[in-house]
Amino acid sequence: MIEDCNLDGGNAGYLPTDKATLKAKDLENVYVIGDNTDLPTSKAGSVAHFASEILCENLLREIEGLEPRAVFDGHSNCFIESGFEKGILIDFNYDVEPLPGRFPLPGVGPFALLQETRMNHWGKLMFKWIYWNILLKGEEMPLEPQMSMFGKWAD
Ligand SMILES: Cc1cc2nc3c(=O)[nH]c(=O)nc-3n(C[C@H](O)[C@H](O)[C@H](O)COP(=O)(O)OP(=O)(O)OC[C@H]3O[C@@H](n4cnc5c(N)ncnc54)[C@H](O)[C@@H]3O)c2cc1C
């Protein structure tokens, strides 16, 4: 708990965090990640994953006496099982709501954003393997932490 560490979590118990740098507000040498933050985004593993790349870079910059880079955009993505072996994939950030398009390769996919497809369901199943064999081992994923607008369109 934030309060157990003698930190001020405000009314809701989340640590006030700069949404772009991930530096704790009003604290020196403290950066925050994951569900503990008060960032205006989902409490989701994907947010923590994308934020971790920014946070690591900014921690190293802090150690070197440099200003943190204000580059976290609140990127989140999530498979949603919709039943009957179909699923939906959403990809969004602080400013952009989930849009239709293809993911991760613009125009190609193989996943369809905001659409209910069998491939999205298979993507969710494949993610289980990715989680245990790549993410938990700290291996690199070929995805940028920031949300890309390539291959997406507004209705
Ligand atoms: C049922 C459920 C389903 C979810 N499904 C999804 C999903 O499909 N996709 C998705 O992206 N996100 C999902 N989430 C959200 C995701 O799990 C969280 O957003 C993510 O785990 C947050 O990571 P974290 O590191 O901030 O916190 P956590 O993963 O909660 O890690 C915090 C760790 O700190 C430890 N800890 C707590 N207190 C102390 C202490 N005093 N000293 C030492 N250690 C301590 C805890 O034991 C824990 O291991 C789901 C969450 C739940 C509950």
The ligand as a Tripos MOL2 file, in Angstrom:
@<TRIPOS>MOLECULE
LIG
   53    58     1     0     0
SMALL
NO_CHARGES

@<TRIPOS>ATOM
      1 C1         -8.5690  -10.8700  -12.4480 C.3       1 LIG1
      2 C2         -7.7090   -9.9040  -13.2210 C.ar      1 LIG1
      3 C3         -7.5840  -10.0490  -14.5960 C.ar      1 LIG1
      4 C4         -6.7860   -9.1830  -15.3340 C.ar      1 LIG1
      5 N1         -6.6740   -9.3570  -16.6840 N.ar      1 LIG1
      6 C5         -5.8820   -8.5490  -17.3990 C.ar      1 LIG1
      7 C6         -5.7210   -8.7340  -18.8000 C.ar      1 LIG1
      8 O1         -6.3100   -9.6210  -19.4130 O.2       1 LIG1
      9 N2         -4.9060   -7.8860  -19.4760 N.ar      1 LIG1
     10 C7         -4.2260   -6.8870  -18.8370 C.ar      1 LIG1
     11 O2         -3.4680   -6.1590  -19.4970 O.2       1 LIG1
     12 N3         -4.3520   -6.6860  -17.4850 N.ar      1 LIG1
     13 C8         -5.1570   -7.4880  -16.7650 C.ar      1 LIG1
     14 N4         -5.2980   -7.2950  -15.4060 N.ar      1 LIG1
     15 C9         -4.6070   -6.1700  -14.7800 C.3       1 LIG1
     16 C10        -3.1330   -6.5020  -14.5300 C.3       1 LIG1
     17 O3         -3.0300   -7.7460  -13.8460 O.3       1 LIG1
     18 C11        -2.5300   -5.3820  -13.6830 C.3       1 LIG1
     19 O4         -2.7910   -4.1280  -14.2930 O.3       1 LIG1
     20 C12        -1.0270   -5.5640  -13.5580 C.3       1 LIG1
     21 O5         -0.7320   -6.8040  -12.9590 O.3       1 LIG1
     22 C13        -0.4220   -4.4250  -12.7310 C.3       1 LIG1
     23 O6          0.9270   -4.7000  -12.5070 O.3       1 LIG1
     24 P1          1.6520   -4.1270  -11.2170 P.3       1 LIG1
     25 O7          3.0600   -4.5830  -11.3220 O.co2     1 LIG1
     26 O8          1.3720   -2.6610  -11.0900 O.co2     1 LIG1
     27 O9          0.9020   -4.7900   -9.9560 O.3       1 LIG1
     28 P2          0.8580   -6.3280   -9.5500 P.3       1 LIG1
     29 O10         0.9350   -7.2300  -10.7370 O.co2     1 LIG1
     30 O11        -0.3580   -6.4210   -8.6410 O.co2     1 LIG1
     31 O12         2.1870   -6.5500   -8.7340 O.3       1 LIG1
     32 C14         2.3600   -6.0060   -7.4400 C.3       1 LIG1
     33 C15         3.2440   -6.9760   -6.6820 C.3       1 LIG1
     34 O13         3.6410   -6.3470   -5.4630 O.3       1 LIG1
     35 C16         3.5730   -7.3010   -4.4350 C.3       1 LIG1
     36 N5          3.4300   -6.5570   -3.1710 N.ar      1 LIG1
     37 C17         2.3400   -5.9430   -2.6870 C.ar      1 LIG1
     38 N6          2.6280   -5.3620   -1.5150 N.ar      1 LIG1
     39 C18         3.9320   -5.6050   -1.2450 C.ar      1 LIG1
     40 C19         4.8190   -5.2660   -0.1920 C.ar      1 LIG1
     41 N7          4.4100   -4.5380    0.8530 N.pl3     1 LIG1
     42 N8          6.0860   -5.6800   -0.2650 N.ar      1 LIG1
     43 C20         6.5140   -6.4060   -1.3430 C.ar      1 LIG1
     44 N9          5.7190   -6.7660   -2.3810 N.ar      1 LIG1
     45 C21         4.4580   -6.3680   -2.3190 C.ar      1 LIG1
     46 C22         2.3600   -8.1620   -4.7910 C.3       1 LIG1
     47 O14         2.4350   -9.4140   -4.1620 O.3       1 LIG1
     48 C23         2.5140   -8.2610   -6.3100 C.3       1 LIG1
     49 O15         3.3200   -9.3520   -6.7050 O.3       1 LIG1
     50 C24        -6.0940   -8.1450  -14.6610 C.ar      1 LIG1
     51 C25        -6.2110   -7.9980  -13.2740 C.ar      1 LIG1
     52 C26        -7.0060   -8.8610  -12.5610 C.ar      1 LIG1
     53 C27        -7.1060   -8.7070  -11.0370 C.3       1 LIG1
@<TRIPOS>BOND
     1     1     2 1
     2     2     3 ar
     3     2    52 ar
     4     3     4 ar
     5     4     5 ar
     6     4    50 ar
     7     5     6 ar
     8     6     7 ar
     9     6    13 1
    10     7     8 2
    11     7     9 ar
    12     9    10 ar
    13    10    11 2
    14    10    12 ar
    15    12    13 ar
    16    13    14 ar
    17    14    15 1
    18    14    50 ar
    19    15    16 1
    20    16    17 1
    21    16    18 1
    22    18    19 1
    23    18    20 1
    24    20    21 1
    25    20    22 1
    26    22    23 1
    27    23    24 1
    28    24    25 2
    29    24    26 1
    30    24    27 1
    31    27    28 1
    32    28    29 2
    33    28    30 1
    34    28    31 1
    35    31    32 1
    36    32    33 1
    37    33    34 1
    38    33    48 1
    39    34    35 1
    40    35    36 1
    41    35    46 1
    42    36    37 ar
    43    36    45 ar
    44    37    38 ar
    45    38    39 ar
    46    39    40 ar
    47    39    45 ar
    48    40    41 1
    49    40    42 ar
    50    42    43 ar
    51    43    44 ar
    52    44    45 ar
    53    46    47 1
    54    46    48 1
    55    48    49 1
    56    50    51 ar
    57    51    52 ar
    58    52    53 1
@<TRIPOS>SUBSTRUCTURE
     1 LIG1         1 GROUP 0 **** ****
